[in-house]
Amino acid sequence: MIKEFKVNFTEKEISLIYQKVKDYPWNSVKDLDGWEHGTNKKYLKDLCDYWITKFDWSKHESEMNKFKNYTTNIDGIKIHFIKKKGSSENSEPLLLMHGWPGSIIEFLNIIEKLAHPEKFGGNENDSFDVIVPSLPGFGFSGGPSKPMGPRKKG
């Protein structure tokens, strides 16, 4: 069964995220200059500071909610996806899938262009029915109960 879904973080959820980010035990992370052993500590601290001081949750919620969001269950896993119907009755389905580490956010600025090319100087007959799922364990999709290889994910 497919259900409509709306991206909506409560103030409590946002506060919990802020608190977890603020309380991260930075002393447990080694001071390595490069990226050989993972994310550079200074870069990661700067990113966390951005999340706490500058990230606009409501703006990003609005950008996600410009499109119809849905969830469905596939093989016991809740899958979140965006679907945008194309302009033409003959629109072909187009599945846009992100990689690791990625998310459907990467596609938000092209969904409308692919579904309604005539609004951007193109031809309505070139439109697609755009489907953009979050892979299992990413975004608002549930995670698998056991490890899952790429053939099973995509």
Rosetta constraint file for C-alpha pairs under 8 A:
AtomPair CA 1 CA 72 HARMONIC 5.84 0.50
AtomPair CA 1 CA 73 HARMONIC 7.02 0.50
AtomPair CA 2 CA 70 HARMONIC 6.54 0.50
AtomPair CA 2 CA 71 HARMONIC 5.78 0.50
AtomPair CA 2 CA 72 HARMONIC 4.68 0.50
AtomPair CA 2 CA 73 HARMONIC 7.73 0.50
AtomPair CA 3 CA 70 HARMONIC 5.41 0.50
AtomPair CA 3 CA 71 HARMONIC 5.35 0.50
AtomPair CA 3 CA 72 HARMONIC 6.39 0.50
AtomPair CA 4 CA 68 HARMONIC 7.38 0.50
AtomPair CA 4 CA 69 HARMONIC 5.96 0.50
AtomPair CA 4 CA 70 HARMONIC 4.38 0.50
AtomPair CA 4 CA 71 HARMONIC 6.49 0.50
AtomPair CA 5 CA 68 HARMONIC 7.63 0.50
AtomPair CA 5 CA 69 HARMONIC 5.03 0.50
AtomPair CA 5 CA 70 HARMONIC 4.68 0.50
AtomPair CA 5 CA 71 HARMONIC 6.30 0.50
AtomPair CA 6 CA 65 HARMONIC 6.42 0.50
AtomPair CA 6 CA 68 HARMONIC 7.96 0.50
AtomPair CA 6 CA 69 HARMONIC 6.21 0.50
AtomPair CA 6 CA 70 HARMONIC 7.79 0.50
AtomPair CA 7 CA 61 HARMONIC 5.81 0.50
AtomPair CA 7 CA 64 HARMONIC 6.85 0.50
AtomPair CA 7 CA 65 HARMONIC 6.34 0.50
AtomPair CA 7 CA 69 HARMONIC 7.96 0.50
AtomPair CA 8 CA 61 HARMONIC 6.58 0.50
AtomPair CA 9 CA 13 HARMONIC 6.11 0.50
AtomPair CA 9 CA 14 HARMONIC 6.59 0.50
AtomPair CA 9 CA 61 HARMONIC 7.94 0.50
AtomPair CA 10 CA 14 HARMONIC 6.37 0.50
AtomPair CA 11 CA 15 HARMONIC 6.01 0.50
AtomPair CA 12 CA 16 HARMONIC 6.17 0.50
AtomPair CA 13 CA 17 HARMONIC 6.31 0.50
AtomPair CA 14 CA 18 HARMONIC 6.19 0.50
AtomPair CA 15 CA 19 HARMONIC 6.08 0.50
AtomPair CA 16 CA 20 HARMONIC 6.16 0.50
AtomPair CA 17 CA 21 HARMONIC 6.19 0.50
AtomPair CA 18 CA 22 HARMONIC 6.04 0.50
AtomPair CA 18 CA 51 HARMONIC 7.79 0.50
AtomPair CA 18 CA 52 HARMONIC 5.99 0.50
AtomPair CA 19 CA 23 HARMONIC 5.94 0.50
AtomPair CA 20 CA 24 HARMONIC 6.11 0.50
AtomPair CA 21 CA 48 HARMONIC 6.47 0.50
AtomPair CA 21 CA 52 HARMONIC 7.70 0.50
AtomPair CA 22 CA 48 HARMONIC 7.94 0.50
AtomPair CA 22 CA 52 HARMONIC 7.85 0.50
AtomPair CA 25 CA 29 HARMONIC 7.65 0.50
AtomPair CA 29 CA 41 HARMONIC 7.10 0.50
AtomPair CA 30 CA 41 HARMONIC 7.51 0.50
AtomPair CA 31 CA 41 HARMONIC 6.33 0.50
AtomPair CA 32 CA 37 HARMONIC 7.82 0.50
AtomPair CA 32 CA 40 HARMONIC 6.60 0.50
AtomPair CA 32 CA 41 HARMONIC 6.91 0.50
AtomPair CA 33 CA 40 HARMONIC 6.42 0.50
AtomPair CA 33 CA 41 HARMONIC 7.74 0.50
AtomPair CA 34 CA 40 HARMONIC 5.94 0.50
AtomPair CA 35 CA 39 HARMONIC 5.44 0.50
AtomPair CA 35 CA 40 HARMONIC 5.27 0.50
AtomPair CA 39 CA 43 HARMONIC 7.28 0.50
AtomPair CA 39 CA 44 HARMONIC 6.58 0.50
AtomPair CA 40 CA 44 HARMONIC 6.18 0.50
AtomPair CA 41 CA 45 HARMONIC 6.10 0.50
AtomPair CA 42 CA 46 HARMONIC 6.13 0.50
AtomPair CA 43 CA 47 HARMONIC 6.16 0.50
AtomPair CA 44 CA 48 HARMONIC 6.19 0.50
AtomPair CA 45 CA 49 HARMONIC 6.16 0.50
AtomPair CA 46 CA 50 HARMONIC 6.24 0.50
AtomPair CA 47 CA 51 HARMONIC 6.36 0.50
AtomPair CA 48 CA 52 HARMONIC 6.31 0.50
AtomPair CA 49 CA 53 HARMONIC 5.99 0.50
AtomPair CA 49 CA 54 HARMONIC 7.90 0.50
AtomPair CA 50 CA 54 HARMONIC 5.11 0.50
AtomPair CA 50 CA 55 HARMONIC 6.09 0.50
AtomPair CA 51 CA 55 HARMONIC 4.83 0.50
AtomPair CA 56 CA 60 HARMONIC 6.54 0.50
AtomPair CA 57 CA 61 HARMONIC 6.14 0.50
AtomPair CA 58 CA 62 HARMONIC 6.09 0.50
AtomPair CA 59 CA 63 HARMONIC 6.29 0.50
AtomPair CA 60 CA 64 HARMONIC 6.26 0.50
AtomPair CA 61 CA 65 HARMONIC 6.05 0.50
AtomPair CA 62 CA 66 HARMONIC 6.14 0.50
AtomPair CA 63 CA 67 HARMONIC 7.87 0.50
AtomPair CA 63 CA 108 HARMONIC 7.59 0.50
AtomPair CA 64 CA 69 HARMONIC 7.95 0.50
AtomPair CA 64 CA 105 HARMONIC 7.66 0.50
AtomPair CA 64 CA 108 HARMONIC 7.39 0.50
AtomPair CA 65 CA 69 HARMONIC 7.00 0.50
AtomPair CA 67 CA 82 HARMONIC 6.54 0.50
AtomPair CA 67 CA 83 HARMONIC 7.27 0.50
AtomPair CA 67 CA 84 HARMONIC 6.81 0.50
AtomPair CA 68 CA 82 HARMONIC 5.78 0.50
AtomPair CA 68 CA 83 HARMONIC 6.09 0.50
AtomPair CA 68 CA 84 HARMONIC 6.91 0.50
AtomPair CA 69 CA 80 HARMONIC 7.21 0.50
AtomPair CA 69 CA 81 HARMONIC 5.78 0.50
AtomPair CA 69 CA 82 HARMONIC 4.52 0.50
AtomPair CA 69 CA 83 HARMONIC 6.68 0.50
AtomPair CA 70 CA 80 HARMONIC 5.70 0.50
AtomPair CA 70 CA 81 HARMONIC 5.35 0.50
AtomPair CA 70 CA 82 HARMONIC 6.15 0.50
AtomPair CA 70 CA 83 HARMONIC 7.66 0.50
AtomPair CA 71 CA 78 HARMONIC 6.41 0.50
AtomPair CA 71 CA 79 HARMONIC 5.32 0.50
AtomPair CA 71 CA 80 HARMONIC 4.32 0.50
AtomPair CA 71 CA 81 HARMONIC 6.14 0.50
AtomPair CA 71 CA 141 HARMONIC 7.86 0.50
AtomPair CA 72 CA 78 HARMONIC 5.62 0.50
AtomPair CA 72 CA 79 HARMONIC 5.33 0.50
AtomPair CA 72 CA 80 HARMONIC 6.70 0.50
AtomPair CA 73 CA 77 HARMONIC 5.30 0.50
AtomPair CA 73 CA 78 HARMONIC 4.51 0.50
AtomPair CA 73 CA 79 HARMONIC 5.91 0.50
AtomPair CA 74 CA 78 HARMONIC 6.51 0.50
AtomPair CA 74 CA 79 HARMONIC 6.78 0.50
AtomPair CA 77 CA 136 HARMONIC 7.19 0.50
AtomPair CA 77 CA 141 HARMONIC 7.53 0.50
AtomPair CA 77 CA 142 HARMONIC 5.67 0.50
AtomPair CA 77 CA 143 HARMONIC 6.81 0.50
AtomPair CA 77 CA 144 HARMONIC 6.44 0.50
AtomPair CA 78 CA 136 HARMONIC 7.79 0.50
AtomPair CA 78 CA 141 HARMONIC 5.45 0.50
AtomPair CA 78 CA 142 HARMONIC 4.97 0.50
AtomPair CA 78 CA 143 HARMONIC 7.94 0.50
AtomPair CA 79 CA 133 HARMONIC 6.99 0.50
AtomPair CA 79 CA 134 HARMONIC 6.61 0.50
AtomPair CA 79 CA 135 HARMONIC 7.19 0.50
AtomPair CA 79 CA 136 HARMONIC 6.58 0.50
AtomPair CA 79 CA 140 HARMONIC 7.35 0.50
AtomPair CA 79 CA 141 HARMONIC 4.45 0.50
AtomPair CA 79 CA 142 HARMONIC 6.34 0.50
AtomPair CA 80 CA 133 HARMONIC 5.82 0.50
AtomPair CA 80 CA 134 HARMONIC 5.58 0.50
AtomPair CA 80 CA 139 HARMONIC 7.74 0.50
AtomPair CA 80 CA 140 HARMONIC 5.63 0.50
AtomPair CA 80 CA 141 HARMONIC 4.89 0.50
AtomPair CA 81 CA 131 HARMONIC 6.84 0.50
AtomPair CA 81 CA 132 HARMONIC 5.33 0.50
AtomPair CA 81 CA 133 HARMONIC 3.94 0.50
AtomPair CA 81 CA 134 HARMONIC 5.90 0.50
AtomPair CA 82 CA 130 HARMONIC 7.85 0.50
AtomPair CA 82 CA 131 HARMONIC 5.71 0.50
AtomPair CA 82 CA 132 HARMONIC 5.06 0.50
AtomPair CA 82 CA 133 HARMONIC 6.33 0.50
AtomPair CA 83 CA 129 HARMONIC 7.22 0.50
AtomPair CA 83 CA 130 HARMONIC 5.59 0.50
AtomPair CA 83 CA 131 HARMONIC 4.51 0.50
AtomPair CA 83 CA 132 HARMONIC 6.44 0.50
AtomPair CA 84 CA 111 HARMONIC 7.21 0.50
AtomPair CA 84 CA 112 HARMONIC 7.62 0.50
AtomPair CA 84 CA 115 HARMONIC 6.47 0.50
AtomPair CA 84 CA 129 HARMONIC 5.78 0.50
AtomPair CA 84 CA 130 HARMONIC 5.09 0.50
AtomPair CA 84 CA 131 HARMONIC 6.59 0.50
AtomPair CA 85 CA 91 HARMONIC 7.98 0.50
AtomPair CA 85 CA 115 HARMONIC 6.26 0.50
AtomPair CA 85 CA 128 HARMONIC 7.12 0.50
AtomPair CA 85 CA 129 HARMONIC 4.48 0.50
AtomPair CA 85 CA 130 HARMONIC 6.41 0.50
AtomPair CA 86 CA 91 HARMONIC 5.69 0.50
AtomPair CA 86 CA 114 HARMONIC 7.56 0.50
AtomPair CA 86 CA 115 HARMONIC 4.08 0.50
AtomPair CA 86 CA 116 HARMONIC 5.88 0.50
AtomPair CA 86 CA 127 HARMONIC 5.20 0.50
AtomPair CA 86 CA 128 HARMONIC 4.85 0.50
AtomPair CA 86 CA 129 HARMONIC 4.57 0.50
AtomPair CA 86 CA 130 HARMONIC 7.12 0.50
AtomPair CA 87 CA 91 HARMONIC 7.09 0.50
AtomPair CA 87 CA 115 HARMONIC 6.27 0.50
AtomPair CA 87 CA 116 HARMONIC 5.50 0.50
AtomPair CA 87 CA 124 HARMONIC 5.85 0.50
AtomPair CA 87 CA 125 HARMONIC 7.59 0.50
AtomPair CA 87 CA 127 HARMONIC 5.96 0.50
AtomPair CA 87 CA 128 HARMONIC 7.66 0.50
AtomPair CA 88 CA 124 HARMONIC 5.89 0.50
AtomPair CA 88 CA 125 HARMONIC 5.64 0.50
AtomPair CA 88 CA 126 HARMONIC 7.82 0.50
AtomPair CA 88 CA 127 HARMONIC 6.19 0.50
AtomPair CA 88 CA 128 HARMONIC 7.88 0.50
AtomPair CA 90 CA 125 HARMONIC 7.31 0.50
AtomPair CA 91 CA 125 HARMONIC 7.14 0.50
AtomPair CA 91 CA 126 HARMONIC 7.26 0.50
AtomPair CA 91 CA 127 HARMONIC 5.41 0.50
AtomPair CA 91 CA 128 HARMONIC 4.67 0.50
AtomPair CA 91 CA 129 HARMONIC 5.73 0.50
AtomPair CA 92 CA 127 HARMONIC 7.35 0.50
AtomPair CA 92 CA 128 HARMONIC 5.01 0.50
AtomPair CA 92 CA 129 HARMONIC 5.86 0.50
AtomPair CA 93 CA 128 HARMONIC 5.59 0.50
AtomPair CA 93 CA 129 HARMONIC 4.52 0.50
AtomPair CA 93 CA 130 HARMONIC 5.98 0.50
AtomPair CA 93 CA 131 HARMONIC 7.22 0.50
AtomPair CA 94 CA 128 HARMONIC 5.97 0.50
AtomPair CA 94 CA 129 HARMONIC 5.93 0.50
AtomPair CA 94 CA 130 HARMONIC 4.96 0.50
AtomPair CA 94 CA 131 HARMONIC 6.12 0.50
AtomPair CA 95 CA 130 HARMONIC 6.15 0.50
AtomPair CA 95 CA 131 HARMONIC 4.92 0.50
AtomPair CA 95 CA 132 HARMONIC 5.96 0.50
AtomPair CA 95 CA 133 HARMONIC 7.94 0.50
AtomPair CA 96 CA 107 HARMONIC 7.65 0.50
AtomPair CA 96 CA 130 HARMONIC 7.30 0.50
AtomPair CA 96 CA 131 HARMONIC 6.27 0.50
AtomPair CA 96 CA 132 HARMONIC 4.99 0.50
AtomPair CA 96 CA 133 HARMONIC 7.31 0.50
AtomPair CA 97 CA 104 HARMONIC 7.48 0.50
AtomPair CA 97 CA 132 HARMONIC 6.15 0.50
AtomPair CA 97 CA 133 HARMONIC 6.40 0.50
AtomPair CA 97 CA 134 HARMONIC 7.47 0.50
AtomPair CA 97 CA 135 HARMONIC 7.63 0.50
AtomPair CA 98 CA 102 HARMONIC 5.63 0.50
AtomPair CA 98 CA 103 HARMONIC 5.61 0.50
AtomPair CA 98 CA 104 HARMONIC 6.21 0.50
AtomPair CA 98 CA 106 HARMONIC 7.48 0.50
AtomPair CA 98 CA 134 HARMONIC 7.40 0.50
AtomPair CA 98 CA 135 HARMONIC 7.48 0.50
AtomPair CA 99 CA 103 HARMONIC 7.31 0.50
AtomPair CA 102 CA 106 HARMONIC 7.30 0.50
AtomPair CA 103 CA 134 HARMONIC 6.39 0.50
AtomPair CA 103 CA 138 HARMONIC 6.83 0.50
AtomPair CA 103 CA 139 HARMONIC 6.55 0.50
AtomPair CA 104 CA 108 HARMONIC 6.95 0.50
AtomPair CA 104 CA 132 HARMONIC 6.44 0.50
AtomPair CA 104 CA 133 HARMONIC 6.87 0.50
AtomPair CA 104 CA 134 HARMONIC 6.03 0.50
AtomPair CA 104 CA 139 HARMONIC 7.85 0.50
AtomPair CA 107 CA 111 HARMONIC 6.26 0.50
AtomPair CA 107 CA 132 HARMONIC 7.82 0.50
AtomPair CA 108 CA 112 HARMONIC 7.94 0.50
AtomPair CA 109 CA 113 HARMONIC 7.78 0.50
AtomPair CA 110 CA 114 HARMONIC 6.19 0.50
AtomPair CA 111 CA 115 HARMONIC 6.14 0.50
AtomPair CA 111 CA 130 HARMONIC 6.56 0.50
AtomPair CA 112 CA 116 HARMONIC 5.68 0.50
AtomPair CA 112 CA 117 HARMONIC 7.57 0.50
AtomPair CA 113 CA 117 HARMONIC 4.99 0.50
AtomPair CA 113 CA 119 HARMONIC 7.45 0.50
AtomPair CA 113 CA 120 HARMONIC 6.66 0.50
AtomPair CA 114 CA 126 HARMONIC 8.00 0.50
AtomPair CA 114 CA 127 HARMONIC 5.72 0.50
AtomPair CA 114 CA 128 HARMONIC 5.77 0.50
AtomPair CA 114 CA 130 HARMONIC 7.12 0.50
AtomPair CA 115 CA 127 HARMONIC 4.86 0.50
AtomPair CA 115 CA 128 HARMONIC 4.85 0.50
AtomPair CA 115 CA 129 HARMONIC 5.93 0.50
AtomPair CA 115 CA 130 HARMONIC 6.27 0.50
AtomPair CA 116 CA 120 HARMONIC 7.61 0.50
AtomPair CA 116 CA 124 HARMONIC 6.35 0.50
AtomPair CA 116 CA 127 HARMONIC 5.67 0.50
AtomPair CA 116 CA 128 HARMONIC 7.75 0.50
AtomPair CA 117 CA 121 HARMONIC 6.55 0.50
AtomPair CA 117 CA 122 HARMONIC 4.63 0.50
AtomPair CA 117 CA 123 HARMONIC 5.76 0.50
AtomPair CA 117 CA 124 HARMONIC 5.84 0.50
AtomPair CA 117 CA 126 HARMONIC 6.80 0.50
AtomPair CA 117 CA 127 HARMONIC 5.99 0.50
AtomPair CA 118 CA 122 HARMONIC 4.40 0.50
AtomPair CA 118 CA 123 HARMONIC 4.78 0.50
AtomPair CA 118 CA 124 HARMONIC 4.97 0.50
AtomPair CA 122 CA 126 HARMONIC 7.50 0.50
AtomPair CA 123 CA 127 HARMONIC 7.43 0.50
AtomPair CA 134 CA 138 HARMONIC 5.72 0.50
AtomPair CA 134 CA 139 HARMONIC 5.93 0.50
AtomPair CA 134 CA 140 HARMONIC 6.93 0.50
AtomPair CA 134 CA 141 HARMONIC 5.85 0.50
AtomPair CA 135 CA 139 HARMONIC 7.77 0.50
AtomPair CA 135 CA 141 HARMONIC 6.56 0.50
AtomPair CA 135 CA 153 HARMONIC 6.69 0.50
AtomPair CA 135 CA 154 HARMONIC 7.64 0.50
AtomPair CA 136 CA 141 HARMONIC 5.36 0.50
AtomPair CA 136 CA 142 HARMONIC 5.65 0.50
AtomPair CA 136 CA 143 HARMONIC 5.07 0.50
AtomPair CA 136 CA 144 HARMONIC 6.42 0.50
AtomPair CA 136 CA 153 HARMONIC 6.79 0.50
AtomPair CA 137 CA 141 HARMONIC 5.74 0.50
AtomPair CA 137 CA 142 HARMONIC 5.25 0.50
AtomPair CA 137 CA 143 HARMONIC 3.77 0.50
AtomPair CA 137 CA 144 HARMONIC 6.67 0.50
AtomPair CA 138 CA 142 HARMONIC 7.30 0.50
AtomPair CA 138 CA 143 HARMONIC 7.36 0.50
AtomPair CA 144 CA 148 HARMONIC 6.98 0.50
AtomPair CA 148 CA 152 HARMONIC 6.23 0.50
AtomPair CA 148 CA 153 HARMONIC 6.66 0.50
AtomPair CA 149 CA 153 HARMONIC 6.37 0.50
AtomPair CA 150 CA 154 HARMONIC 6.01 0.50
